[in-house]
Structures are given as structure tokens and as C-alpha cells.
Amino acid sequence: MAAVLGRVFIYGGKGALGAACVSHFKTQNWWVASIDIKENDNADANILVKHEETWVEQEVSVLSQVGALLQGEKVDAVICVAGGWAGGNAASKELVKNSDLMWRQSVWSSTIAASIAANHLKDGGMIGYGMAKAAIHQLTKSLAADNSGLPPNCLAVAILPITLDTPMNRKWMPNADYATWTPLEFVADLFLRWTRGEDRPASGSLVNLVTKNYTTEQVLV
């Protein structure tokens, strides 16, 4: 059996991007734990989140499970790719309902991921956010500041993809220009390289992922 090269938590590991990240890190001989409301059978371990719990209750539950799993060991990266999308405008009858869902999926998960990183990340480790929203932009900047609570020399970074090439997006937008969609494999490999310390942007960076003619470039905000 090949030696384990690193250890990573993928928050949102059952979603399309999260599952791609789990698979990609596994192919590179990493130990991978998924955090989600459903298990990812490809992961080495699963931390389950209860959707009905409050924000505080979710944090307590997730941190307890992570602590029991690691038994004092540290990890190389915590990557949060939990999130979602909901349409509508201020006139929508589901405005508040959808806003609440987006807040739960993006902000709750990202702040809990930050708590995991503060408690269990190695010095110089990486915490990454996928599909970042405005509140997560500020969180990323704050985590990169002095006395943020993260271990020394850690990298906090957020990616800002325009459209990810997921099965669900293809289902609902069958006539879209797929040449402008960012492949999941590109994002997963980007996370892997940053976790290895390769071509890292400055901590606190917001990284636009711009895809044209099936080629993706990183543009720092």
C-alpha cells in the first residue's frame, strides 16, 4: 500500500465539486475525509452534518466528530466547497426561504470549516473556499490577517468560478456554451497544488476562475 502523502477535509464532499476533489486527492494517495449531510463512499472517513440543527449545534457536532476522528493529529488542508444556487428576485415568494438556504449552505459551512482549520490545521496548511459569496470574501480576508486564529503560515484563499461544469448545470442549461465552464477536475487539481505549496497566491486572495475555449485562467481580485 502506498504511503499517505497528506490529510485533507473536504466540506461538501458529496456534491459535484466536492466529490471530484475527494476522488482527485485519493488518486494522489491522500487520506480524505468528507463532511456533508450524506456519506461519500469514496472517502476514507465521513463526518455527517444534520440539516435540522442550528448553526451552533452543527459546529459543536462537526468539531466533536472531527476531534474524535483525528485523535490529536493535524491535517494539511481544509477545503470548503459546500454551496448551492437559488434564483429569483425581491418579488419572489421564496425570497427569504432561498436566502436562508444560501446562507446555511455557504456561510454556515465556511465558518465551521474555519473552526476546523483553527483547531486541526498544521502550521503552513491551507484552508480554501469554493463558490465564494460576499460574506465568504470578508471571512477569507479576515482569516489571512494577523491574529486570525489560524496556525502560522497558513493559506486562506477563495475561488470565484463563473460556472462549474457539473451534471446538474448541464441538465438545466443544455444549450449553454460549455467552452466557458470550468471543469471540476481543474478546481480539484488547483486545490491539490496549493495544498502542496505549489504556485500559491497570497493568503487572503480571491481567485477568479475564467474559462474561455475550454482553457481556464486564474485572475486575482
C-alpha positions as CSV (number, residue, x, y, z in Angstrom):
1,M,0.0,0.0,0.0
2,A,1.4,3.5,-1.0
3,A,2.3,5.8,1.8
4,V,-0.2,8.5,2.6
5,L,1.1,11.8,1.3
6,G,-1.2,14.1,3.2
7,R,-4.5,14.5,5.0
8,V,-7.4,16.8,3.9
9,F,-11.0,17.5,4.9
10,I,-13.4,18.3,2.1
11,Y,-16.5,20.2,3.4
12,G,-19.3,19.4,0.9
13,G,-17.6,16.2,-0.2
14,K,-20.8,14.6,-1.5
15,G,-21.6,17.4,-4.0
16,A,-20.4,17.5,-7.6
17,L,-17.2,19.6,-6.9
18,G,-16.6,18.0,-3.5
19,A,-16.8,14.5,-4.9
20,A,-14.4,15.5,-7.7
21,C,-12.0,16.8,-5.0
22,V,-12.3,13.7,-2.9
23,S,-11.6,11.5,-5.9
24,H,-8.6,13.6,-7.1
25,F,-6.9,13.7,-3.8
26,K,-7.4,10.0,-3.3
27,T,-5.7,9.3,-6.7
28,Q,-2.7,11.2,-5.3
29,N,-2.5,8.9,-2.2
30,W,-4.1,11.4,0.2
31,W,-6.2,10.5,3.2
32,V,-9.5,12.3,2.6
33,A,-12.4,12.9,5.0
34,S,-15.7,14.2,3.7
35,I,-18.1,16.5,5.6
36,D,-21.6,16.6,4.3
37,I,-25.2,15.6,5.0
38,K,-24.6,12.4,3.1
39,E,-21.7,10.0,3.1
40,N,-19.2,9.8,0.2
41,D,-18.3,6.1,-0.1
42,N,-15.0,7.0,-1.8
43,A,-13.7,9.0,1.2
44,D,-11.6,7.4,3.9
45,A,-13.9,8.9,6.6
46,N,-17.2,10.7,6.8
47,I,-18.4,13.5,9.1
48,L,-22.2,13.8,8.9
49,V,-23.9,17.2,9.3
50,K,-27.6,17.3,10.4
51,H,-29.5,19.7,8.3
52,E,-32.1,20.3,11.0
53,E,-29.6,21.5,13.6
54,T,-28.8,25.2,14.3
55,W,-25.6,26.8,13.2
56,V,-24.1,26.4,16.7
57,E,-25.3,22.9,17.0
58,Q,-23.8,22.0,13.7
59,E,-20.4,23.4,14.8
60,V,-20.4,21.6,18.1
61,S,-21.4,18.3,16.4
62,V,-18.9,18.6,13.5
63,L,-16.0,19.7,15.7
64,S,-16.7,16.8,18.1
65,Q,-16.7,14.3,15.3
66,V,-13.5,15.7,13.8
67,G,-11.8,15.7,17.1
68,A,-12.8,12.1,17.8
69,L,-11.6,11.1,14.3
70,L,-8.2,12.8,14.4
71,Q,-7.3,12.0,18.0
72,G,-4.8,14.9,18.2
73,E,-3.4,14.5,14.6
74,K,-3.3,17.6,12.3
75,V,-4.3,17.9,8.7
76,D,-2.7,19.6,5.7
77,A,-5.8,21.3,4.3
78,V,-9.5,22.1,5.0
79,I,-11.3,22.8,1.7
80,C,-14.9,24.0,1.8
81,V,-16.8,23.5,-1.5
82,A,-20.3,23.3,0.1
83,G,-22.8,25.7,-1.5
84,G,-25.6,26.0,-3.9
85,W,-27.7,28.3,-6.1
86,A,-31.2,29.7,-6.0
87,G,-32.8,32.1,-8.4
88,G,-35.5,34.7,-8.0
89,N,-35.6,38.4,-7.1
90,A,-37.1,40.6,-4.4
91,A,-40.6,39.9,-5.7
92,S,-40.2,36.1,-5.3
93,K,-42.4,34.5,-2.8
94,E,-39.5,32.3,-1.8
95,L,-37.0,35.2,-1.3
96,V,-36.4,34.7,2.4
97,K,-36.6,30.9,2.1
98,N,-33.9,30.8,-0.6
99,S,-31.8,33.4,1.1
100,D,-31.8,31.3,4.3
101,L,-30.8,28.2,2.3
102,M,-27.9,30.0,0.6
103,W,-26.7,31.4,4.0
104,R,-26.9,27.9,5.5
105,Q,-25.1,26.2,2.6
106,S,-22.3,28.8,2.1
107,V,-21.8,30.8,5.3
108,W,-22.5,28.2,7.9
109,S,-20.3,25.6,6.2
110,S,-17.5,28.1,5.6
111,T,-17.3,29.4,9.2
112,I,-17.4,25.8,10.6
113,A,-14.6,25.0,8.2
114,A,-12.7,27.9,9.6
115,S,-13.2,26.5,13.1
116,I,-11.9,23.1,12.0
117,A,-8.8,24.8,10.5
118,A,-8.1,26.8,13.6
119,N,-8.2,23.7,15.7
120,H,-6.7,21.0,13.5
121,L,-4.7,22.5,10.7
122,K,-0.9,22.1,10.5
123,D,1.3,25.2,10.6
124,G,1.5,26.3,7.0
125,G,-1.6,24.4,6.0
126,M,-4.3,25.6,3.6
127,I,-7.9,26.5,4.0
128,G,-9.8,27.0,0.8
129,Y,-13.3,28.1,0.0
130,G,-15.2,27.2,-3.2
131,M,-18.1,29.1,-4.8
132,A,-17.4,32.0,-2.5
133,K,-20.1,34.7,-1.8
134,A,-19.6,38.2,-0.4
135,A,-19.7,37.1,3.2
136,I,-17.0,34.5,2.5
137,H,-14.9,37.1,0.7
138,Q,-14.7,39.0,4.0
139,L,-14.1,35.8,6.0
140,T,-11.2,34.9,3.7
141,K,-9.6,38.3,4.2
142,S,-10.1,38.1,7.9
143,L,-8.5,34.7,8.2
144,A,-5.4,36.0,6.3
145,A,-4.9,38.8,8.8
146,D,-2.6,38.8,11.8
147,N,-4.0,37.1,14.9
148,S,-6.8,35.4,12.8
149,G,-6.6,32.3,15.0
150,L,-5.2,30.1,12.2
151,P,-1.8,28.3,12.7
152,P,1.2,30.2,11.4
153,N,1.9,30.5,7.7
154,C,-1.4,29.1,6.7
155,L,-3.1,30.0,3.3
156,A,-6.7,31.2,3.3
157,V,-8.0,31.6,-0.2
158,A,-11.3,31.7,-2.0
159,I,-12.1,30.7,-5.6
160,L,-14.7,32.6,-7.7
161,P,-15.7,30.4,-10.6
162,I,-18.3,31.7,-13.0
163,T,-20.0,28.4,-14.0
164,L,-18.8,25.0,-12.9
165,D,-19.2,22.1,-15.4
166,T,-21.4,19.9,-13.2
167,P,-24.0,17.3,-14.3
168,M,-26.8,19.4,-12.8
169,N,-25.7,22.6,-14.6
170,R,-25.7,20.6,-17.9
171,K,-29.1,19.3,-17.2
172,W,-30.7,22.7,-16.6
173,M,-28.6,24.6,-19.2
174,P,-28.4,22.1,-22.1
175,N,-27.8,24.9,-24.7
176,A,-25.1,26.8,-22.9
177,D,-21.6,27.4,-24.1
178,Y,-19.7,24.6,-22.3
179,A,-16.4,26.1,-23.5
180,T,-16.8,28.8,-20.9
181,W,-17.5,26.4,-18.0
182,T,-14.7,25.5,-15.5
183,P,-14.1,21.7,-15.2
184,L,-14.3,20.2,-11.8
185,E,-11.0,18.4,-12.4
186,F,-9.2,21.8,-12.8
187,V,-10.5,23.0,-9.5
188,A,-9.6,19.8,-7.7
189,D,-6.1,19.8,-9.1
190,L,-5.7,23.5,-8.2
191,F,-6.6,22.7,-4.6
192,L,-4.1,19.9,-4.6
193,R,-1.3,22.0,-5.9
194,W,-1.9,24.8,-3.4
195,T,-2.0,22.2,-0.6
196,R,1.4,21.0,-1.7
197,G,2.6,24.6,-1.6
198,E,2.9,24.9,-5.4
199,D,2.0,28.3,-7.1
200,R,0.2,29.6,-4.1
201,P,-1.4,33.0,-4.3
202,A,-1.0,35.4,-1.3
203,S,-3.1,34.5,1.7
204,G,-6.5,36.3,1.6
205,S,-6.6,36.2,-2.2
206,L,-9.9,35.9,-4.1
207,V,-9.2,34.0,-7.3
208,N,-11.5,34.3,-10.3
209,L,-11.5,31.2,-12.5
210,V,-12.1,32.4,-16.0
211,T,-12.7,29.8,-18.7
212,K,-12.6,30.5,-22.4
213,N,-12.3,28.0,-25.2
214,Y,-12.0,25.2,-22.6
215,T,-8.9,26.9,-21.1
216,T,-9.1,28.2,-17.5
217,E,-7.0,31.0,-16.1
218,Q,-6.7,32.4,-12.6
219,V,-7.3,36.1,-12.2
220,L,-6.5,37.5,-8.7
221,V,-9.0,40.1,-7.4
